[in-house]
Amino acid sequence: MSTDSSKENKLRDRLRSASTDRLLQSSFEIPRDRIVEKKADPDSRVAGGATVESGKAGGIKRGLGRGEYLAIKGRLHRELLDELEDVELLLGEETEILERINEFVEDVLANEDLPISDTERKSLPTDLLEETLGVGPLAPLLIDPAVTDILVNRHDEVFVERRGRLELTNVRFRDNDHLMRIIQRIAARVGRHVDDASPMLDARLPDGSRVNATIPPITIDGATMSIRRFGRRRMKRYELLERLMFSSDMDTFMNIAVKHRMNILVSGGTGSGKTTLLGAIAEAIPDDERIITIEDAAELLLDQRHVVRKETRPANIEGHGKITQRELVINALRMRPDRIIVGEVRGGEALDMLQAMNTGHDGSLTTVHANTPRDAISRIETMVLMAGYDLPSRAIREQIVAAIDLIVQVRRFEDGIRRVESISELVGMEETTPQLQEIYRYKILRRDRDLIQGRHEATGVVPKFIYSFSERGLPIPVELFANKDSGDA
């Protein structure tokens, strides 16, 4: 095999296997033999920081400023997208798109006398590749492993979340049209379309990251985009333990609860770490059990062998083909699951989930958006009513109490650190009110300006279900629930 062919094959293999953030790294280089570069005359020189080359007719050609180069790149990117759309390659394989980009760049550099420097010539192919296959100016942010959320409020205002805190970046799109092209490119790559008739996009990138985008008239100040990043490797339970998200006693207790098929609800606000914690808790599920996961956007990465992953589907442009979480939950019950994991209950599927928990599918896990365990119960009740059945509140609450054993409340604290705030057991009803008893909690000892200091502790309450385990020959050490408070840390 020739050297040139080997280079192309390596690049294609890299494109095929890389995630979106890898596609955006500057290590991508289009093979040199595919690019025609204009050579500078021997008397080329550098003056005032700009490359100066002798022109063909004795004129002077200078390297442009950053703004002018971006304008040229923007024009070429628009022409490239038009060309890809004309030959119906926007939804094609990355290798096919790469081939067309190579040809396009070769043709442009050979036939257009672009007033750009050698450095700009060398960066042009890579820049066009990033703009076409990736997210343009956001590339450095997607490469940064510390960034968990990228929030584009306007073309000239981009925030990120690093280590639980929001910060403004110096990343900018050239204008709103530039941002719009990036959004449309992302939509096209996942088989969706964004325009005035469909001004919202909710999609998943190949690396698992979730993208939400809106365009006018939904957002009146211009297009917006939010990217929630998920690593290609799931955070392990021991890593969360090392980061003090929960204590070793809590870790042991949750492990026992999952193995003994307790139904667990993880509750928390947006960005509190619910899905991360859910994946860590699920590690305790035995490897020989059949697990069905159901999510709006597939995020969970489980290590067990027998996992079937399901994902909802939005309606197409004509308004057809939508598949809801409720339909997937009902379908999952026909697939002989040992465990059902619903990434997040949002609507009527809450009723089907409760019925599954109450009819032989013990050990199920799910999450819900709520700020406290009691709020979580109220939210579940409201979502059951969204199923369309006129059920009395008492009947719904009795169903919730019978189905859910534990509520694990997780929270992102003011210092940006995510911690389990409490673990509570649902123990029954008192008249029409579900009764909770807190087993573990996070006790704040001191608040510094940028850091909260505290510890996880047991409340001294022994879970009610522990006694039924003992009767079945499954003893659990009561020492796990002893309050070991020995004063301030």
C-alpha positions in Angstrom: 0.0 0.0 0.0 1.3 3.4 -0.9 2.1 6.0 1.8 -0.5 8.4 0.4 -3.2 5.7 0.5 -2.1 4.7 4.1 -2.5 8.3 5.2 -6.1 8.5 3.8 -7.0 5.2 5.4 -5.8 6.3 8.8 -7.7 9.5 8.6 -10.9 7.7 7.6 -10.5 5.2 10.4 -10.1 8.2 12.8 -13.2 9.9 11.5 -15.2 6.6 11.7 -14.4 5.9 15.3 -13.9 9.4 16.8 -16.6 11.1 18.9 -17.6 14.6 18.1 -15.1 16.2 20.3 -12.3 14.2 18.8 -13.5 15.3 15.3 -12.9 18.8 16.5 -9.3 18.4 17.6 -6.7 20.2 15.6 -4.8 17.0 15.1 -7.0 16.5 12.0 -5.0 17.2 8.9 -6.1 16.7 5.4 -3.4 14.7 3.5 -0.9 17.1 2.0 -1.1 15.5 -1.4 -4.7 16.4 -1.6 -4.1 20.1 -1.2 -2.7 22.4 -3.8 -0.8 25.3 -2.2 0.4 28.4 -3.9 4.1 28.8 -3.2 5.5 32.1 -2.2 8.1 33.7 -4.5 11.7 33.5 -3.3 11.7 37.1 -2.3 8.7 36.7 0.0 9.3 38.3 3.4 7.5 39.1 6.6 6.7 42.8 7.3 4.8 44.2 10.3 3.7 40.7 11.4 1.9 39.9 8.1 3.2 37.7 5.3 4.0 39.7 2.2 4.3 37.8 -1.1 5.2 39.0 -4.5 2.1 39.1 -6.7 2.0 37.8 -10.2 1.8 41.3 -11.7 4.2 42.9 -9.3 1.5 43.6 -6.8 1.6 42.9 -3.1 -0.5 40.2 -1.3 -0.7 40.4 2.4 -2.0 38.0 5.1 -5.3 39.4 6.3 -6.4 40.2 9.8 -8.5 37.7 11.8 -11.8 39.3 10.8 -11.1 39.2 7.1 -10.0 35.6 7.2 -13.1 34.6 9.1 -15.2 36.4 6.4 -13.4 34.4 3.6 -13.8 31.2 5.6 -17.5 31.9 6.2 -18.1 32.4 2.4 -16.3 29.2 1.6 -18.2 27.3 4.2 -21.5 28.5 2.8 -20.4 27.4 -0.7 -19.2 24.1 0.6 -22.5 23.4 2.5 -24.5 24.3 -0.7 -22.3 21.9 -2.7 -22.8 19.1 -0.2 -26.5 19.7 -0.1 -26.6 19.7 -3.9 -25.0 16.2 -4.1 -27.1 15.0 -1.0 -24.0 14.5 1.1 -25.1 16.4 4.2 -26.4 13.1 5.7 -23.7 11.0 4.2 -20.7 9.2 5.8 -17.9 11.3 7.3 -15.5 9.7 4.8 -17.6 10.8 1.9 -17.8 14.4 3.2 -14.1 14.4 3.8 -13.5 13.4 0.2 -15.7 16.3 -1.0 -14.0 18.8 1.3 -10.6 17.7 0.0 -11.7 18.3 -3.6 -13.4 21.6 -2.7 -10.2 23.0 -1.0 -8.0 21.8 -3.8 -10.2 23.5 -6.3 -10.4 26.8 -4.3 -6.7 27.1 -3.7 -5.9 26.3 -7.3 -8.4 28.6 -9.0 -8.9 31.5 -6.6 -6.3 34.0 -5.8 -7.2 34.3 -2.1 -5.4 37.2 -0.3 -4.4 34.9 2.6 -1.0 34.0 4.1 0.7 30.6 4.1 -0.3 30.1 7.7 -4.0 30.8 6.8 -3.7 28.5 3.8 -2.5 25.7 6.0 -5.3 26.2 8.6 -8.1 26.6 6.0 -8.7 22.9 5.3 -8.8 22.1 9.0 -11.1 25.0 9.8 -13.5 24.0 7.0 -13.4 20.4 8.3 -14.3 21.6 11.8 -17.0 23.9 10.6 -18.6 21.2 8.4 -18.3 18.1 10.7 -18.3 19.9 14.0 -19.5 22.9 15.9 -17.1 25.6 14.6 -15.9 28.0 17.3 -17.1 25.7 20.1 -14.4 23.1 19.2 -12.0 24.2 22.0 -14.8 23.9 24.6 -15.8 20.4 23.5 -12.2 19.3 23.8 -11.9 20.6 27.4 -12.8 17.7 29.7 -13.6 20.2 32.6 -16.6 21.6 30.6 -19.9 19.9 31.3 -22.3 22.5 29.8 -21.9 24.9 26.9 -24.5 27.6 26.8 -24.8 29.9 23.7 -27.1 32.8 24.6 -26.3 34.8 21.5 -23.7 34.6 18.7 -21.4 36.8 20.8 -22.2 35.4 24.3 -21.1 31.9 25.2 -21.0 30.5 28.8 -19.7 27.2 30.1 -20.0 25.3 33.3 -16.7 24.2 34.8 -16.7 22.2 38.0 -20.2 23.3 38.8 -19.8 27.0 38.1 -20.9 29.1 35.2 -18.3 31.4 33.5 -18.3 33.6 30.4 -15.9 32.6 27.6 -14.2 34.6 24.9 -15.6 32.3 22.2 -17.7 34.1 19.6 -19.6 33.3 16.4 -19.0 35.8 13.6 -22.7 36.7 13.5 -26.2 35.2 14.0 -26.1 33.6 10.5 -22.9 31.8 11.4 -24.6 30.3 14.6 -27.6 29.4 12.5 -25.5 27.5 10.0 -23.9 25.5 12.8 -27.3 24.6 14.3 -28.6 23.6 10.9 -25.5 21.5 10.3 -26.0 19.7 13.6 -29.6 19.1 12.8 -28.8 17.7 9.4 -26.3 15.3 10.8 -29.0 13.8 13.1 -31.6 13.7 10.5 -33.6 16.7 11.7 -34.5 20.1 10.3 -34.6 23.6 11.9 -36.5 26.4 10.3 -39.4 28.8 11.0 -41.9 25.9 11.0 -39.7 23.8 13.4 -37.8 26.4 15.4 -36.6 24.0 18.2 -34.0 21.2 18.1 -33.5 18.5 20.8 -30.9 15.9 19.6 -28.0 13.7 20.7 -24.5 14.0 19.2 -22.6 10.8 18.4 -20.6 11.1 21.6 -23.8 11.1 23.7 -23.9 14.9 24.3 -27.3 16.4 24.3 -28.0 19.5 22.1 -30.9 21.9 22.5 -31.2 24.7 20.0 -33.8 27.4 19.3 -34.1 30.0 16.6 -36.4 33.0 16.1 -39.3 33.5 16.6 -39.0 31.3 19.6 -35.9 33.2 20.9 -36.4 36.8 19.9 -32.8 37.9 20.3 -31.4 35.3 17.9 -30.5 31.7 17.8 -29.4 29.9 21.0 -27.8 26.5 21.7 -27.1 24.4 24.8 -24.9 21.4 24.8 -24.9 19.0 27.8 -21.8 17.0 27.6 -21.4 13.4 28.7 -18.1 11.6 28.9 -17.5 8.5 26.8 -16.7 6.8 30.2 -19.2 6.6 33.0 -18.2 7.9 36.4 -17.8 4.8 38.6 -19.3 4.5 42.1 -15.9 4.4 43.7 -15.0 7.7 41.9 -18.1 9.4 43.3 -17.2 8.1 46.7 -13.7 9.5 46.4 -15.3 12.9 45.5 -17.4 12.7 48.7 -20.7 12.7 46.8 -21.8 10.2 49.5 -20.2 8.4 52.4 -19.0 4.8 52.6 -21.9 3.7 54.7 -24.3 5.3 52.2 -22.5 3.5 49.4 -22.8 0.1 51.2 -26.5 0.8 52.0 -27.4 1.7 48.4 -25.5 -1.3 47.1 -27.5 -3.6 49.4 -30.8 -1.9 48.5 -30.2 -2.5 44.7 -29.1 -6.1 45.1 -32.1 -6.8 47.3 -34.4 -5.3 44.6 -35.6 -2.1 46.3 -37.3 0.4 44.0 -35.3 3.6 44.1 -36.2 7.1 42.9 -33.3 9.6 42.4 -34.5 13.2 42.9 -32.8 16.4 42.2 -32.7 19.7 40.3 -31.3 20.4 36.8 -27.6 19.6 36.6 -27.5 18.1 40.1 -26.0 14.8 38.9 -29.1 12.6 38.9 -28.1 10.5 35.8 -24.5 10.2 37.0 -25.7 8.9 40.4 -28.3 6.6 38.8 -25.5 5.0 36.6 -23.4 4.5 39.7 -26.2 3.0 41.8 -27.0 0.6 38.9 -23.5 -0.9 39.2 -24.9 -3.2 41.9 -27.3 -4.9 39.6 -26.1 -8.5 39.0 -24.6 -9.2 35.7 -27.0 -12.1 34.9 -30.2 -9.9 35.0 -31.9 -8.4 31.9 -32.0 -4.6 32.1 -34.2 -2.4 29.9 -33.2 1.3 29.9 -35.6 4.0 28.6 -34.5 7.6 28.1 -35.5 10.7 26.2 -31.8 11.0 25.1 -29.7 7.9 25.7 -27.1 8.9 28.4 -26.8 5.9 30.7 -23.7 3.7 30.1 -24.0 0.4 32.0 -21.4 -2.2 32.4 -23.7 -5.3 32.6 -23.8 -7.7 29.7 -27.6 -7.9 29.2 -28.7 -4.4 28.6 -31.4 -3.2 26.0 -31.3 0.6 25.5 -34.4 2.4 24.3 -34.8 6.1 23.3 -37.8 8.2 22.5 -38.3 9.7 19.1 -39.7 13.1 18.3 -42.2 13.7 15.5 -40.9 14.3 12.0 -41.6 17.5 10.0 -45.1 16.3 9.1 -45.8 15.7 12.8 -45.8 11.9 12.6 -43.7 9.1 14.0 -43.4 10.3 17.6 -42.6 7.6 20.2 -43.0 8.6 23.8 -41.5 7.2 27.0 -44.9 5.9 28.0 -45.1 3.7 24.9 -41.5 2.5 25.6 -42.3 1.6 29.2 -45.4 -0.3 28.1 -43.4 -2.1 25.4 -40.6 -2.9 27.9 -43.0 -4.8 30.1 -43.5 -7.3 27.2 -39.7 -7.9 26.9 -39.3 -10.0 30.1 -37.2 -7.4 32.0 -35.6 -8.1 35.3 -35.0 -4.4 35.8 -36.5 -1.4 34.2 -34.5 1.9 34.4 -36.3 5.0 33.2 -33.8 7.8 32.8 -36.3 10.4 34.0 -40.1 10.3 34.4 -41.7 13.4 32.9 -45.3 12.6 32.2 -47.9 9.8 32.0 -45.2 7.1 32.0 -45.1 7.6 35.8 -48.3 5.6 36.1 -46.9 2.7 34.1 -43.7 2.8 36.0 -45.5 2.6 39.3 -47.6 -0.3 38.1 -44.5 -2.1 36.9 -42.9 -1.6 40.3 -46.1 -3.0 42.0 -46.5 -6.0 39.7 -43.3 -8.0 40.0 -40.7 -5.7 38.5 -38.9 -4.9 41.8 -35.5 -3.3 41.7 -36.5 -0.6 39.2 -34.7 2.7 39.1 -35.7 6.1 37.8 -35.1 9.9 38.4 -37.3 12.9 38.7 -36.8 16.7 38.8 -37.6 17.8 42.3 -35.9 19.9 45.0 -36.9 17.7 48.0 -38.2 14.1 48.6 -41.6 15.4 49.4 -41.6 17.5 46.2 -40.7 14.3 44.3 -43.8 12.6 45.6 -46.0 15.5 44.6 -44.4 15.6 41.1 -45.0 11.8 40.6 -48.6 12.3 41.7 -49.0 15.1 39.1 -47.4 13.1 36.4 -49.7 10.1 37.1 -52.7 12.4 36.4 -51.1 13.3 33.1 -51.7 9.7 32.0 -55.3 10.8 31.4 -57.1 8.8 34.1 -59.3 10.4 36.7 -57.8 8.8 39.7 -58.4 10.0 43.3 -55.3 11.5 45.0 -55.4 9.0 47.8 -55.3 6.1 45.4 -52.3 7.6 43.6 -50.4 8.3 46.8 -51.1 4.7 48.0 -49.7 3.5 44.7 -46.6 5.6 45.1 -46.0 4.5 48.7 -46.4 0.8 47.7 -44.1 1.1 44.7 -41.2 3.3 45.8 -39.0 2.2 48.6 -36.2 4.8 48.7 -35.8 8.4 47.5 -32.2 9.5 47.1 -32.0 13.3 47.0 -29.0 14.8 45.1 -28.1 18.5 45.0 -25.6 20.8 43.4 -24.6 23.0 46.3 -23.6 26.7 46.2 -19.9 25.8 45.9 -20.7 23.8 42.7 -20.1 20.4 44.3 -22.7 17.7 43.7 -23.6 15.7 46.8 -26.3 13.3 48.0 -28.3 15.5 50.3 -30.4 12.8 51.9 -31.7 9.2 51.6 -35.3 8.7 52.8 -37.6 5.7 53.0 -41.3 5.8 52.2 -42.9 3.9 55.1 -46.6 4.3 54.6 -49.6 6.6 54.8 -50.9 8.7 57.6 -54.5 9.4 56.6 -53.8 10.9 53.1 -50.2 11.9 53.5 -47.2 9.7 52.5 -44.8 9.3 55.4 -41.0 9.7 54.9 -38.2 8.9 57.3 -34.7 10.2 56.7 -32.0 7.5 57.0 -29.0 9.6 55.9 -28.4 13.3 55.4 -25.7 15.8 54.6 -25.0 18.1 57.5 -23.4 21.5 56.7 -20.9 22.4 59.3 -19.4 25.6 57.9 -19.9 27.9 54.9 -16.8 29.6 53.5 -17.0 32.0 50.6 -16.2 29.4 48.0 -16.6 26.1 49.8 -19.2 24.4 51.9 -17.8 22.1 54.6 -19.8 19.3 56.1 -20.3 15.5 56.3 -22.7 12.8 55.6 -24.2 11.1 58.6 -26.8 8.6 59.6 -29.9 9.9 61.4 -30.0 6.8 63.7 -33.3 5.6 62.0 -33.2 1.9 60.9 -35.1 1.4 57.6 -38.3 -0.5 58.0 -37.5 -3.0 55.2 -34.4 -4.2 57.0 -36.5 -6.3 59.4 -38.2 -8.1 56.5 -34.8 -8.8 55.0 -33.7 -10.4 58.3 -36.8 -12.6 58.3 -35.8 -13.8 54.9 -32.3 -14.7 56.0 -30.7 -11.6 54.5 -29.1 -9.9 57.5 -27.9 -6.3 57.1 -25.5 -4.8 59.6 -27.5 -2.3 61.8 -24.2 -0.5 62.5 -24.7 1.2 59.1 -27.5 3.3 60.6 -25.8 4.3 63.8 -25.4 8.1 64.3 -21.7 8.5 64.6 -21.7 12.2 65.3 -18.7 13.0 67.4 -18.8 16.8 67.1 -17.7 19.2 64.4 -15.2 18.0 61.9 
